[in-house]
Amino acid sequence: MSTYEEARARMIKQTRREILTALAVMYSIESLSFDEICRALTHLELADDQVVKNDLTYLCERGYVRWTNERKMMPWKDRFYKLTAEGKDVHDKIEVDPRLEP
């Protein structure tokens, strides 16, 4: 693997871990909106919202995050996200997912 690919993989993993961390902070309180998650990641200086959309899609498919709105075709900006119990276990390092480890 090239240095560029390794750096890119590290950045993807870091972004996904940061999303889990932002959701873990609010785990027992409430869901976070897409905009709130993006604001929580401003320190990473991501290129655009598409990065967050891709990582949220991945985390939802893995079962670590779910969106809590009821309508099927809701725009990204209107969705609210919550960490699942499985996502909390991964965040707390009770279960290990090598795809999210540095």
Protein Blocks (a to p, Z undefined) as FASTA:
>chain_A
ZZklmmmmmmmmmmmmmmmmmmmmmmmmmccdfklmmmmmmmnopablmlmmmmmmmmmm
nopaccfbfbfklcfklpccdddfklmmmmnomaccfklgZZ
